[in-house]
Amino acid sequence: MKKAGILNRHLSGALAELGHGDGVLVCDAGMPVPDGPRVVDLAFRAGVPSFAEVLDGLLAELVVEGATAATEVRGANAAAAALLDGYFPALGLVPHERLKELSAGARLIVRTGEARPYANVLLRCGVFF
């Protein structure tokens, strides 16, 4: 058994398969999950695990070259907006409906237990060299 990093075997394996340019949607429990992308559902109950906890863990494991979130996060979820701004100074913003469309092209969707609106971000993988 791993003693550090992400222990969930489904998530750990999915992360190992990602390549440059692949998309990873980290989303709240209410985000519609499209057919197609691989889904790792971590939601246990409302708020567990939180969007912040999952995002923090993923960013410790991934190289990210860009991120996109819904414009609506700024007015509807100040905590998620501040978290995203802290991690991604060049955060791209699109309408929520567009983010849902873009999520269909993600290679991986990680569903959190977050129960606040617009706690979603589409990450674009980079390379470590």
Backbone atoms as SQL, in Angstrom:
CREATE TABLE atoms (id INTEGER PRIMARY KEY, chain TEXT, resi INTEGER, resn TEXT, atom TEXT, x REAL, y REAL, z REAL);
INSERT INTO atoms VALUES
  (1, 'A', 1, 'MET', 'N', 0.838, -1.187, 0.000),
  (2, 'A', 1, 'MET', 'CA', 0.000, 0.000, 0.000),
  (3, 'A', 1, 'MET', 'C', 0.881, 1.248, 0.000),
  (4, 'A', 2, 'LYS', 'N', 0.457, 2.248, -0.803),
  (5, 'A', 2, 'LYS', 'CA', 1.171, 3.522, -0.795),
  (6, 'A', 2, 'LYS', 'C', 1.096, 4.145, 0.589),
  (7, 'A', 3, 'LYS', 'N', 2.149, 4.817, 0.997),
  (8, 'A', 3, 'LYS', 'CA', 2.103, 5.481, 2.295),
  (9, 'A', 3, 'LYS', 'C', 1.959, 6.990, 2.172),
  (10, 'A', 4, 'ALA', 'N', 1.985, 7.497, 0.961),
  (11, 'A', 4, 'ALA', 'CA', 1.846, 8.939, 0.770),
  (12, 'A', 4, 'ALA', 'C', 1.121, 9.202, -0.541),
  (13, 'A', 5, 'GLY', 'N', 0.671, 10.425, -0.704),
  (14, 'A', 5, 'GLY', 'CA', -0.019, 10.800, -1.923),
  (15, 'A', 5, 'GLY', 'C', -1.446, 10.296, -1.929),
  (16, 'A', 6, 'ILE', 'N', -1.997, 10.141, -3.115),
  (17, 'A', 6, 'ILE', 'CA', -3.389, 9.724, -3.259),
  (18, 'A', 6, 'ILE', 'C', -3.491, 8.213, -3.094),
  (19, 'A', 7, 'LEU', 'N', -4.310, 7.789, -2.154),
  (20, 'A', 7, 'LEU', 'CA', -4.451, 6.369, -1.845),
  (21, 'A', 7, 'LEU', 'C', -5.571, 5.698, -2.634),
  (22, 'A', 8, 'ASN', 'N', -6.573, 6.447, -3.062),
  (23, 'A', 8, 'ASN', 'CA', -7.672, 5.855, -3.821),
  (24, 'A', 8, 'ASN', 'C', -7.117, 5.232, -5.091),
  (25, 'A', 9, 'ARG', 'N', -7.253, 3.924, -5.221),
  (26, 'A', 9, 'ARG', 'CA', -6.611, 3.232, -6.340),
  (27, 'A', 9, 'ARG', 'C', -7.165, 3.645, -7.693),
  (28, 'A', 10, 'HIS', 'N', -8.458, 3.955, -7.753),
  (29, 'A', 10, 'HIS', 'CA', -9.044, 4.370, -9.024),
  (30, 'A', 10, 'HIS', 'C', -8.501, 5.728, -9.454),
  (31, 'A', 11, 'LEU', 'N', -8.395, 6.638, -8.505),
  (32, 'A', 11, 'LEU', 'CA', -7.896, 7.971, -8.820),
  (33, 'A', 11, 'LEU', 'C', -6.401, 7.937, -9.108),
  (34, 'A', 12, 'SER', 'N', -5.649, 7.218, -8.314),
  (35, 'A', 12, 'SER', 'CA', -4.210, 7.126, -8.518),
  (36, 'A', 12, 'SER', 'C', -3.889, 6.550, -9.898),
  (37, 'A', 13, 'GLY', 'N', -4.598, 5.500, -10.269),
  (38, 'A', 13, 'GLY', 'CA', -4.385, 4.890, -11.585),
  (39, 'A', 13, 'GLY', 'C', -4.775, 5.807, -12.722),
  (40, 'A', 14, 'ALA', 'N', -5.892, 6.508, -12.576),
  (41, 'A', 14, 'ALA', 'CA', -6.350, 7.423, -13.620),
  (42, 'A', 14, 'ALA', 'C', -5.368, 8.574, -13.809),
  (43, 'A', 15, 'LEU', 'N', -4.811, 9.088, -12.723),
  (44, 'A', 15, 'LEU', 'CA', -3.838, 10.176, -12.823),
  (45, 'A', 15, 'LEU', 'C', -2.576, 9.720, -13.541),
  (46, 'A', 16, 'ALA', 'N', -2.170, 8.479, -13.293),
  (47, 'A', 16, 'ALA', 'CA', -0.961, 7.954, -13.922),
  (48, 'A', 16, 'ALA', 'C', -1.109, 7.822, -15.431),
  (49, 'A', 17, 'GLU', 'N', -2.332, 7.728, -15.911),
  (50, 'A', 17, 'GLU', 'CA', -2.588, 7.564, -17.346),
  (51, 'A', 17, 'GLU', 'C', -2.701, 8.887, -18.095),
  (52, 'A', 18, 'LEU', 'N', -2.738, 10.012, -17.395),
  (53, 'A', 18, 'LEU', 'CA', -2.922, 11.303, -18.045),
  (54, 'A', 18, 'LEU', 'C', -1.661, 11.748, -18.779),
  (55, 'A', 19, 'GLY', 'N', -1.875, 12.486, -19.848),
  (56, 'A', 19, 'GLY', 'CA', -0.771, 13.035, -20.615),
  (57, 'A', 19, 'GLY', 'C', -0.951, 14.522, -20.862),
  (58, 'A', 20, 'HIS', 'N', 0.026, 15.105, -21.526),
  (59, 'A', 20, 'HIS', 'CA', 0.033, 16.537, -21.816),
  (60, 'A', 20, 'HIS', 'C', -1.227, 16.944, -22.573),
  (61, 'A', 21, 'GLY', 'N', -1.901, 17.952, -22.049),
  (62, 'A', 21, 'GLY', 'CA', -3.096, 18.474, -22.691),
  (63, 'A', 21, 'GLY', 'C', -4.393, 17.823, -22.267),
  (64, 'A', 22, 'ASP', 'N', -4.322, 16.703, -21.553),
  (65, 'A', 22, 'ASP', 'CA', -5.542, 16.040, -21.102),
  (66, 'A', 22, 'ASP', 'C', -6.278, 16.925, -20.099),
  (67, 'A', 23, 'GLY', 'N', -7.600, 16.833, -20.131),
  (68, 'A', 23, 'GLY', 'CA', -8.428, 17.603, -19.222),
  (69, 'A', 23, 'GLY', 'C', -8.888, 16.777, -18.040),
  (70, 'A', 24, 'VAL', 'N', -8.911, 17.432, -16.876),
  (71, 'A', 24, 'VAL', 'CA', -9.420, 16.817, -15.643),
  (72, 'A', 24, 'VAL', 'C', -10.431, 17.788, -15.050),
  (73, 'A', 25, 'LEU', 'N', -11.680, 17.363, -14.973),
  (74, 'A', 25, 'LEU', 'CA', -12.702, 18.182, -14.343),
  (75, 'A', 25, 'LEU', 'C', -12.819, 17.782, -12.885),
  (76, 'A', 26, 'VAL', 'N', -12.622, 18.734, -11.985),
  (77, 'A', 26, 'VAL', 'CA', -12.848, 18.536, -10.552),
  (78, 'A', 26, 'VAL', 'C', -14.163, 19.249, -10.272),
  (79, 'A', 27, 'CYS', 'N', -15.164, 18.500, -9.809),
  (80, 'A', 27, 'CYS', 'CA', -16.489, 19.105, -9.729),
  (81, 'A', 27, 'CYS', 'C', -17.207, 18.819, -8.426),
  (82, 'A', 28, 'ASP', 'N', -18.202, 19.659, -8.159),
  (83, 'A', 28, 'ASP', 'CA', -19.045, 19.485, -6.985),
  (84, 'A', 28, 'ASP', 'C', -20.048, 18.366, -7.228),
  (85, 'A', 29, 'ALA', 'N', -20.763, 18.004, -6.197),
  (86, 'A', 29, 'ALA', 'CA', -21.697, 16.888, -6.277),
  (87, 'A', 29, 'ALA', 'C', -22.882, 17.171, -7.201),
  (88, 'A', 30, 'GLY', 'N', -23.135, 18.438, -7.517),
  (89, 'A', 30, 'GLY', 'CA', -24.277, 18.786, -8.352),
  (90, 'A', 30, 'GLY', 'C', -23.970, 18.932, -9.831),
  (91, 'A', 31, 'MET', 'N', -22.712, 18.908, -10.213),
  (92, 'A', 31, 'MET', 'CA', -22.342, 19.083, -11.625),
  (93, 'A', 31, 'MET', 'C', -22.796, 17.866, -12.424),
  (94, 'A', 32, 'PRO', 'N', -23.508, 18.086, -13.529),
  (95, 'A', 32, 'PRO', 'CA', -23.884, 16.945, -14.365),
  (96, 'A', 32, 'PRO', 'C', -22.626, 16.262, -14.916),
  (97, 'A', 33, 'VAL', 'N', -22.584, 14.948, -14.822),
  (98, 'A', 33, 'VAL', 'CA', -21.428, 14.191, -15.294),
  (99, 'A', 33, 'VAL', 'C', -21.761, 13.614, -16.666),
  (100, 'A', 34, 'PRO', 'N', -21.041, 14.054, -17.706),
  (101, 'A', 34, 'PRO', 'CA', -21.346, 13.565, -19.052),
  (102, 'A', 34, 'PRO', 'C', -20.902, 12.120, -19.248),
  (103, 'A', 35, 'ASP', 'N', -21.540, 11.453, -20.209),
  (104, 'A', 35, 'ASP', 'CA', -21.083, 10.128, -20.605),
  (105, 'A', 35, 'ASP', 'C', -19.777, 10.285, -21.365),
  (106, 'A', 36, 'GLY', 'N', -18.900, 9.344, -21.233),
  (107, 'A', 36, 'GLY', 'CA', -17.653, 9.368, -21.989),
  (108, 'A', 36, 'GLY', 'C', -16.420, 9.391, -21.124),
  (109, 'A', 37, 'PRO', 'N', -16.149, 10.517, -20.430),
  (110, 'A', 37, 'PRO', 'CA', -14.922, 10.562, -19.638),
  (111, 'A', 37, 'PRO', 'C', -14.945, 9.548, -18.485),
  (112, 'A', 38, 'ARG', 'N', -13.760, 9.125, -18.078),
  (113, 'A', 38, 'ARG', 'CA', -13.634, 8.271, -16.897),
  (114, 'A', 38, 'ARG', 'C', -14.022, 9.097, -15.680),
  (115, 'A', 39, 'VAL', 'N', -14.792, 8.512, -14.774),
  (116, 'A', 39, 'VAL', 'CA', -15.268, 9.219, -13.591),
  (117, 'A', 39, 'VAL', 'C', -14.764, 8.507, -12.340),
  (118, 'A', 40, 'VAL', 'N', -14.164, 9.285, -11.450),
  (119, 'A', 40, 'VAL', 'CA', -13.824, 8.790, -10.121),
  (120, 'A', 40, 'VAL', 'C', -14.668, 9.610, -9.161),
  (121, 'A', 41, 'ASP', 'N', -15.649, 8.967, -8.560),
  (122, 'A', 41, 'ASP', 'CA', -16.587, 9.638, -7.675),
  (123, 'A', 41, 'ASP', 'C', -16.122, 9.463, -6.237),
  (124, 'A', 42, 'LEU', 'N', -15.638, 10.545, -5.645),
  (125, 'A', 42, 'LEU', 'CA', -15.144, 10.514, -4.271),
  (126, 'A', 42, 'LEU', 'C', -16.204, 10.948, -3.266),
  (127, 'A', 43, 'ALA', 'N', -17.365, 11.404, -3.751),
  (128, 'A', 43, 'ALA', 'CA', -18.396, 11.936, -2.869),
  (129, 'A', 43, 'ALA', 'C', -18.839, 10.881, -1.867),
  (130, 'A', 44, 'PHE', 'N', -18.770, 11.243, -0.599),
  (131, 'A', 44, 'PHE', 'CA', -19.163, 10.357, 0.494),
  (132, 'A', 44, 'PHE', 'C', -20.480, 10.820, 1.106),
  (133, 'A', 45, 'ARG', 'N', -20.539, 12.115, 1.383),
  (134, 'A', 45, 'ARG', 'CA', -21.759, 12.768, 1.839),
  (135, 'A', 45, 'ARG', 'C', -21.580, 14.257, 1.553),
  (136, 'A', 46, 'ALA', 'N', -22.624, 15.028, 1.775),
  (137, 'A', 46, 'ALA', 'CA', -22.556, 16.455, 1.468),
  (138, 'A', 46, 'ALA', 'C', -21.352, 17.098, 2.153),
  (139, 'A', 47, 'GLY', 'N', -20.469, 17.655, 1.341),
  (140, 'A', 47, 'GLY', 'CA', -19.297, 18.351, 1.858),
  (141, 'A', 47, 'GLY', 'C', -18.064, 17.490, 2.081),
  (142, 'A', 48, 'VAL', 'N', -18.191, 16.184, 1.912),
  (143, 'A', 48, 'VAL', 'CA', -17.073, 15.266, 2.186),
  (144, 'A', 48, 'VAL', 'C', -16.798, 14.399, 0.966),
  (145, 'A', 49, 'PRO', 'N', -15.605, 14.456, 0.405),
  (146, 'A', 49, 'PRO', 'CA', -14.545, 15.417, 0.678),
  (147, 'A', 49, 'PRO', 'C', -14.866, 16.754, 0.021),
  (148, 'A', 50, 'SER', 'N', -14.295, 17.779, 0.560),
  (149, 'A', 50, 'SER', 'CA', -14.546, 19.123, 0.035),
  (150, 'A', 50, 'SER', 'C', -13.807, 19.334, -1.283),
  (151, 'A', 51, 'PHE', 'N', -14.276, 20.319, -2.015),
  (152, 'A', 51, 'PHE', 'CA', -13.626, 20.729, -3.263),
  (153, 'A', 51, 'PHE', 'C', -12.175, 21.123, -2.984),
  (154, 'A', 52, 'ALA', 'N', -11.966, 21.894, -1.914),
  (155, 'A', 52, 'ALA', 'CA', -10.618, 22.364, -1.565),
  (156, 'A', 52, 'ALA', 'C', -9.681, 21.192, -1.264),
  (157, 'A', 53, 'GLU', 'N', -10.154, 20.211, -0.497),
  (158, 'A', 53, 'GLU', 'CA', -9.315, 19.053, -0.153),
  (159, 'A', 53, 'GLU', 'C', -8.922, 18.265, -1.396),
  (160, 'A', 54, 'VAL', 'N', -9.887, 18.026, -2.259),
  (161, 'A', 54, 'VAL', 'CA', -9.608, 17.244, -3.463),
  (162, 'A', 54, 'VAL', 'C', -8.685, 18.012, -4.395),
  (163, 'A', 55, 'LEU', 'N', -8.964, 19.288, -4.606),
  (164, 'A', 55, 'LEU', 'CA', -8.118, 20.092, -5.486),
  (165, 'A', 55, 'LEU', 'C', -6.698, 20.162, -4.958),
  (166, 'A', 56, 'ASP', 'N', -6.540, 20.371, -3.665),
  (167, 'A', 56, 'ASP', 'CA', -5.210, 20.417, -3.056),
  (168, 'A', 56, 'ASP', 'C', -4.455, 19.103, -3.287),
  (169, 'A', 57, 'GLY', 'N', -5.121, 17.982, -3.082),
  (170, 'A', 57, 'GLY', 'CA', -4.486, 16.678, -3.297),
  (171, 'A', 57, 'GLY', 'C', -4.115, 16.442, -4.746),
  (172, 'A', 58, 'LEU', 'N', -4.986, 16.823, -5.656),
  (173, 'A', 58, 'LEU', 'CA', -4.698, 16.633, -7.077),
  (174, 'A', 58, 'LEU', 'C', -3.528, 17.493, -7.535),
  (175, 'A', 59, 'LEU', 'N', -3.492, 18.730, -7.059),
  (176, 'A', 59, 'LEU', 'CA', -2.416, 19.625, -7.487),
  (177, 'A', 59, 'LEU', 'C', -1.054, 19.208, -6.941),
  (178, 'A', 60, 'ALA', 'N', -1.054, 18.416, -5.876),
  (179, 'A', 60, 'ALA', 'CA', 0.208, 17.857, -5.373),
  (180, 'A', 60, 'ALA', 'C', 0.704, 16.734, -6.283),
  (181, 'A', 61, 'GLU', 'N', -0.179, 16.176, -7.097),
  (182, 'A', 61, 'GLU', 'CA', 0.152, 15.038, -7.948),
  (183, 'A', 61, 'GLU', 'C', 0.305, 15.409, -9.427),
  (184, 'A', 62, 'LEU', 'N', -0.287, 16.504, -9.864),
  (185, 'A', 62, 'LEU', 'CA', -0.351, 16.848, -11.281),
  (186, 'A', 62, 'LEU', 'C', 0.456, 18.095, -11.620),
  (187, 'A', 63, 'VAL', 'N', 0.905, 18.147, -12.859),
  (188, 'A', 63, 'VAL', 'CA', 1.422, 19.389, -13.431),
  (189, 'A', 63, 'VAL', 'C', 0.255, 19.980, -14.216),
  (190, 'A', 64, 'VAL', 'N', -0.102, 21.213, -13.915),
  (191, 'A', 64, 'VAL', 'CA', -1.239, 21.863, -14.559),
  (192, 'A', 64, 'VAL', 'C', -0.742, 23.091, -15.294),
  (193, 'A', 65, 'GLU', 'N', -1.104, 23.192, -16.580),
  (194, 'A', 65, 'GLU', 'CA', -0.667, 24.349, -17.356),
  (195, 'A', 65, 'GLU', 'C', -1.785, 25.360, -17.584),
  (196, 'A', 66, 'GLY', 'N', -2.992, 25.016, -17.182),
  (197, 'A', 66, 'GLY', 'CA', -4.095, 25.959, -17.313),
  (198, 'A', 66, 'GLY', 'C', -5.329, 25.445, -16.604),
  (199, 'A', 67, 'ALA', 'N', -6.232, 26.371, -16.289),
  (200, 'A', 67, 'ALA', 'CA', -7.458, 26.006, -15.593),
  (201, 'A', 67, 'ALA', 'C', -8.590, 26.917, -16.044),
  (202, 'A', 68, 'THR', 'N', -9.796, 26.339, -16.104),
  (203, 'A', 68, 'THR', 'CA', -10.984, 27.071, -16.512),
  (204, 'A', 68, 'THR', 'C', -12.104, 26.789, -15.519),
  (205, 'A', 69, 'ALA', 'N', -12.821, 27.835, -15.130),
  (206, 'A', 69, 'ALA', 'CA', -13.956, 27.709, -14.211),
  (207, 'A', 69, 'ALA', 'C', -15.122, 28.514, -14.761),
  (208, 'A', 70, 'ALA', 'N', -16.263, 28.382, -14.115),
  (209, 'A', 70, 'ALA', 'CA', -17.460, 29.125, -14.516),
  (210, 'A', 70, 'ALA', 'C', -17.389, 30.560, -14.013),
  (211, 'A', 71, 'THR', 'N', -17.759, 31.475, -14.861),
  (212, 'A', 71, 'THR', 'CA', -17.818, 32.889, -14.493),
  (213, 'A', 71, 'THR', 'C', -18.672, 33.092, -13.246),
  (214, 'A', 72, 'GLU', 'N', -19.730, 32.310, -13.118),
  (215, 'A', 72, 'GLU', 'CA', -20.686, 32.455, -12.025),
  (216, 'A', 72, 'GLU', 'C', -20.079, 32.200, -10.649),
  (217, 'A', 73, 'VAL', 'N', -18.921, 31.537, -10.581),
  (218, 'A', 73, 'VAL', 'CA', -18.305, 31.254, -9.283),
  (219, 'A', 73, 'VAL', 'C', -18.013, 32.547, -8.522),
  (220, 'A', 74, 'ARG', 'N', -17.678, 33.596, -9.241),
  (221, 'A', 74, 'ARG', 'CA', -17.319, 34.860, -8.597),
  (222, 'A', 74, 'ARG', 'C', -18.463, 35.430, -7.745),
  (223, 'A', 75, 'GLY', 'N', -19.692, 35.329, -8.208),
  (224, 'A', 75, 'GLY', 'CA', -20.817, 35.887, -7.476),
  (225, 'A', 75, 'GLY', 'C', -21.525, 34.907, -6.562),
  (226, 'A', 76, 'ALA', 'N', -21.379, 33.610, -6.834),
  (227, 'A', 76, 'ALA', 'CA', -22.171, 32.619, -6.103),
  (228, 'A', 76, 'ALA', 'C', -21.395, 31.817, -5.068),
  (229, 'A', 77, 'ASN', 'N', -20.069, 31.815, -5.147),
  (230, 'A', 77, 'ASN', 'CA', -19.284, 30.989, -4.224),
  (231, 'A', 77, 'ASN', 'C', -17.932, 31.657, -3.992),
  (232, 'A', 78, 'ALA', 'N', -17.911, 32.621, -3.104),
  (233, 'A', 78, 'ALA', 'CA', -16.704, 33.406, -2.839),
  (234, 'A', 78, 'ALA', 'C', -15.544, 32.529, -2.370),
  (235, 'A', 79, 'ALA', 'N', -15.821, 31.506, -1.584),
  (236, 'A', 79, 'ALA', 'CA', -14.742, 30.637, -1.088),
  (237, 'A', 79, 'ALA', 'C', -14.083, 29.884, -2.228),
  (238, 'A', 80, 'ALA', 'N', -14.874, 29.323, -3.131),
  (239, 'A', 80, 'ALA', 'CA', -14.306, 28.604, -4.282),
  (240, 'A', 80, 'ALA', 'C', -13.570, 29.567, -5.204),
  (241, 'A', 81, 'ALA', 'N', -14.127, 30.761, -5.414),
  (242, 'A', 81, 'ALA', 'CA', -13.468, 31.757, -6.263),
  (243, 'A', 81, 'ALA', 'C', -12.111, 32.134, -5.695),
  (244, 'A', 82, 'ALA', 'N', -12.030, 32.366, -4.391),
  (245, 'A', 82, 'ALA', 'CA', -10.753, 32.723, -3.757),
  (246, 'A', 82, 'ALA', 'C', -9.755, 31.577, -3.853),
  (247, 'A', 83, 'LEU', 'N', -10.221, 30.361, -3.646),
  (248, 'A', 83, 'LEU', 'CA', -9.346, 29.192, -3.756),
  (249, 'A', 83, 'LEU', 'C', -8.775, 29.082, -5.166),
  (250, 'A', 84, 'LEU', 'N', -9.639, 29.184, -6.161),
  (251, 'A', 84, 'LEU', 'CA', -9.196, 29.076, -7.550),
  (252, 'A', 84, 'LEU', 'C', -8.251, 30.208, -7.929),
  (253, 'A', 85, 'ASP', 'N', -8.555, 31.425, -7.505),
  (254, 'A', 85, 'ASP', 'CA', -7.671, 32.564, -7.794),
  (255, 'A', 85, 'ASP', 'C', -6.300, 32.375, -7.148),
  (256, 'A', 86, 'GLY', 'N', -6.281, 31.785, -5.963),
  (257, 'A', 86, 'GLY', 'CA', -5.007, 31.538, -5.284),
  (258, 'A', 86, 'GLY', 'C', -4.146, 30.516, -6.011),
  (259, 'A', 87, 'TYR', 'N', -4.770, 29.492, -6.525),
  (260, 'A', 87, 'TYR', 'CA', -4.026, 28.460, -7.253),
  (261, 'A', 87, 'TYR', 'C', -3.706, 28.856, -8.694),
  (262, 'A', 88, 'PHE', 'N', -4.619, 29.588, -9.319),
  (263, 'A', 88, 'PHE', 'CA', -4.496, 29.864, -10.759),
  (264, 'A', 88, 'PHE', 'C', -4.669, 31.353, -11.047),
  (265, 'A', 89, 'PRO', 'N', -3.589, 32.134, -10.956),
  (266, 'A', 89, 'PRO', 'CA', -3.698, 33.571, -11.211),
  (267, 'A', 89, 'PRO', 'C', -4.219, 33.895, -12.618),
  (268, 'A', 90, 'ALA', 'N', -3.991, 33.005, -13.583),
  (269, 'A', 90, 'ALA', 'CA', -4.458, 33.218, -14.951),
  (270, 'A', 90, 'ALA', 'C', -5.691, 32.352, -15.246),
  (271, 'A', 91, 'LEU', 'N', -6.549, 32.165, -14.245),
  (272, 'A', 91, 'LEU', 'CA', -7.746, 31.344, -14.383),
  (273, 'A', 91, 'LEU', 'C', -8.612, 31.837, -15.526),
  (274, 'A', 92, 'GLY', 'N', -8.960, 30.929, -16.427),
  (275, 'A', 92, 'GLY', 'CA', -9.890, 31.257, -17.502),
  (276, 'A', 92, 'GLY', 'C', -11.317, 31.117, -16.997),
  (277, 'A', 93, 'LEU', 'N', -12.184, 32.006, -17.429),
  (278, 'A', 93, 'LEU', 'CA', -13.580, 31.969, -17.002),
  (279, 'A', 93, 'LEU', 'C', -14.496, 31.890, -18.214),
  (280, 'A', 94, 'VAL', 'N', -15.462, 30.996, -18.147),
  (281, 'A', 94, 'VAL', 'CA', -16.471, 30.828, -19.196),
  (282, 'A', 94, 'VAL', 'C', -17.828, 30.679, -18.515),
  (283, 'A', 95, 'PRO', 'N', -18.915, 30.936, -19.233),
  (284, 'A', 95, 'PRO', 'CA', -20.234, 30.688, -18.632),
  (285, 'A', 95, 'PRO', 'C', -20.357, 29.211, -18.206),
  (286, 'A', 96, 'HIS', 'N', -21.145, 28.978, -17.163),
  (287, 'A', 96, 'HIS', 'CA', -21.297, 27.626, -16.618),
  (288, 'A', 96, 'HIS', 'C', -21.762, 26.629, -17.682),
  (289, 'A', 97, 'GLU', 'N', -22.658, 27.049, -18.541),
  (290, 'A', 97, 'GLU', 'CA', -23.133, 26.145, -19.604),
  (291, 'A', 97, 'GLU', 'C', -21.980, 25.735, -20.516),
  (292, 'A', 98, 'ARG', 'N', -21.062, 26.653, -20.777),
  (293, 'A', 98, 'ARG', 'CA', -19.900, 26.338, -21.616),
  (294, 'A', 98, 'ARG', 'C', -18.963, 25.385, -20.882),
  (295, 'A', 99, 'LEU', 'N', -18.800, 25.574, -19.569),
  (296, 'A', 99, 'LEU', 'CA', -17.958, 24.664, -18.789),
  (297, 'A', 99, 'LEU', 'C', -18.523, 23.249, -18.852),
  (298, 'A', 100, 'LYS', 'N', -19.838, 23.115, -18.780),
  (299, 'A', 100, 'LYS', 'CA', -20.463, 21.796, -18.889),
  (300, 'A', 100, 'LYS', 'C', -20.176, 21.180, -20.260),
  (301, 'A', 101, 'GLU', 'N', -20.216, 21.981, -21.316),
  (302, 'A', 101, 'GLU', 'CA', -19.894, 21.483, -22.661),
  (303, 'A', 101, 'GLU', 'C', -18.436, 21.031, -22.729),
  (304, 'A', 102, 'LEU', 'N', -17.538, 21.839, -22.186),
  (305, 'A', 102, 'LEU', 'CA', -16.110, 21.510, -22.208),
  (306, 'A', 102, 'LEU', 'C', -15.802, 20.254, -21.403),
  (307, 'A', 103, 'SER', 'N', -16.586, 20.005, -20.359),
  (308, 'A', 103, 'SER', 'CA', -16.323, 18.836, -19.510),
  (309, 'A', 103, 'SER', 'C', -16.502, 17.524, -20.259),
  (310, 'A', 104, 'ALA', 'N', -17.285, 17.524, -21.329),
  (311, 'A', 104, 'ALA', 'CA', -17.466, 16.312, -22.127),
  (312, 'A', 104, 'ALA', 'C', -16.154, 15.887, -22.796),
  (313, 'A', 105, 'GLY', 'N', -15.239, 16.836, -22.995),
  (314, 'A', 105, 'GLY', 'CA', -13.949, 16.535, -23.600),
  (315, 'A', 105, 'GLY', 'C', -12.865, 16.181, -22.599),
  (316, 'A', 106, 'ALA', 'N', -13.204, 16.203, -21.322),
  (317, 'A', 106, 'ALA', 'CA', -12.210, 15.856, -20.294),
  (318, 'A', 106, 'ALA', 'C', -11.901, 14.369, -20.376),
  (319, 'A', 107, 'ARG', 'N', -10.693, 14.014, -20.022),
  (320, 'A', 107, 'ARG', 'CA', -10.322, 12.600, -19.967),
  (321, 'A', 107, 'ARG', 'C', -10.737, 11.986, -18.637),
  (322, 'A', 108, 'LEU', 'N', -10.786, 12.809, -17.592),
  (323, 'A', 108, 'LEU', 'CA', -11.088, 12.340, -16.255),
  (324, 'A', 108, 'LEU', 'C', -11.983, 13.346, -15.546),
  (325, 'A', 109, 'ILE', 'N', -12.978, 12.839, -14.822),
  (326, 'A', 109, 'ILE', 'CA', -13.819, 13.675, -13.972),
  (327, 'A', 109, 'ILE', 'C', -13.682, 13.157, -12.552),
  (328, 'A', 110, 'VAL', 'N', -13.362, 14.064, -11.640),
  (329, 'A', 110, 'VAL', 'CA', -13.243, 13.727, -10.222),
  (330, 'A', 110, 'VAL', 'C', -14.366, 14.464, -9.504),
  (331, 'A', 111, 'ARG', 'N', -15.310, 13.701, -8.990),
  (332, 'A', 111, 'ARG', 'CA', -16.480, 14.273, -8.317),
  (333, 'A', 111, 'ARG', 'C', -16.231, 14.317, -6.818),
  (334, 'A', 112, 'THR', 'N', -16.363, 15.508, -6.256),
  (335, 'A', 112, 'THR', 'CA', -16.175, 15.707, -4.823),
  (336, 'A', 112, 'THR', 'C', -17.534, 15.679, -4.132),
  (337, 'A', 113, 'GLY', 'N', -17.528, 15.764, -2.825),
  (338, 'A', 113, 'GLY', 'CA', -18.771, 15.845, -2.073),
  (339, 'A', 113, 'GLY', 'C', -19.224, 17.281, -1.848),
  (340, 'A', 114, 'GLU', 'N', -18.540, 18.227, -2.470),
  (341, 'A', 114, 'GLU', 'CA', -18.851, 19.644, -2.270),
  (342, 'A', 114, 'GLU', 'C', -20.327, 19.912, -2.552),
  (343, 'A', 115, 'ALA', 'N', -20.954, 20.674, -1.678),
  (344, 'A', 115, 'ALA', 'CA', -22.373, 20.953, -1.804),
  (345, 'A', 115, 'ALA', 'C', -22.663, 22.443, -1.986),
  (346, 'A', 116, 'ARG', 'N', -21.657, 23.213, -2.378),
  (347, 'A', 116, 'ARG', 'CA', -21.853, 24.630, -2.690),
  (348, 'A', 116, 'ARG', 'C', -21.757, 24.806, -4.196),
  (349, 'A', 117, 'PRO', 'N', -22.509, 25.762, -4.783),
  (350, 'A', 117, 'PRO', 'CA', -22.554, 25.891, -6.236),
  (351, 'A', 117, 'PRO', 'C', -21.238, 26.350, -6.862),
  (352, 'A', 118, 'TYR', 'N', -21.038, 25.913, -8.082),
  (353, 'A', 118, 'TYR', 'CA', -19.934, 26.349, -8.945),
  (354, 'A', 118, 'TYR', 'C', -18.548, 26.006, -8.411),
  (355, 'A', 119, 'ALA', 'N', -18.444, 25.003, -7.568),
  (356, 'A', 119, 'ALA', 'CA', -17.130, 24.527, -7.107),
  (357, 'A', 119, 'ALA', 'C', -16.639, 23.498, -8.119),
  (358, 'A', 120, 'ASN', 'N', -16.283, 24.015, -9.291),
  (359, 'A', 120, 'ASN', 'CA', -15.867, 23.183, -10.417),
  (360, 'A', 120, 'ASN', 'C', -14.698, 23.858, -11.117),
  (361, 'A', 121, 'VAL', 'N', -13.764, 23.044, -11.596),
  (362, 'A', 121, 'VAL', 'CA', -12.665, 23.595, -12.382),
  (363, 'A', 121, 'VAL', 'C', -12.178, 22.521, -13.353),
  (364, 'A', 122, 'LEU', 'N', -11.915, 22.960, -14.577),
  (365, 'A', 122, 'LEU', 'CA', -11.358, 22.076, -15.601),
  (366, 'A', 122, 'LEU', 'C', -9.863, 22.363, -15.691),
  (367, 'A', 123, 'LEU', 'N', -9.066, 21.365, -15.353),
  (368, 'A', 123, 'LEU', 'CA', -7.609, 21.496, -15.378),
  (369, 'A', 123, 'LEU', 'C', -7.068, 20.965, -16.695),
  (370, 'A', 124, 'ARG', 'N', -6.044, 21.611, -17.223),
  (371, 'A', 124, 'ARG', 'CA', -5.356, 21.134, -18.420),
  (372, 'A', 124, 'ARG', 'C', -3.961, 20.684, -17.989),
  (373, 'A', 125, 'CYS', 'N', -3.689, 19.413, -18.202),
  (374, 'A', 125, 'CYS', 'CA', -2.416, 18.836, -17.738),
  (375, 'A', 125, 'CYS', 'C', -1.234, 19.376, -18.527),
  (376, 'A', 126, 'GLY', 'N', -0.137, 19.557, -17.821),
  (377, 'A', 126, 'GLY', 'CA', 1.116, 19.941, -18.421),
  (378, 'A', 126, 'GLY', 'C', 2.107, 18.799, -18.357),
  (379, 'A', 127, 'VAL', 'N', 3.364, 19.106, -18.527),
  (380, 'A', 127, 'VAL', 'CA', 4.425, 18.107, -18.421),
  (381, 'A', 127, 'VAL', 'C', 5.422, 18.545, -17.363),
  (382, 'A', 128, 'PHE', 'N', 6.119, 17.578, -16.789),
  (383, 'A', 128, 'PHE', 'CA', 7.013, 17.890, -15.670),
  (384, 'A', 128, 'PHE', 'C', 8.411, 18.273, -16.128),
  (385, 'A', 129, 'PHE', 'N', 8.701, 18.279, -17.408),
  (386, 'A', 129, 'PHE', 'CA', 10.045, 18.650, -17.881),
  (387, 'A', 129, 'PHE', 'C', 9.990, 19.862, -18.774);
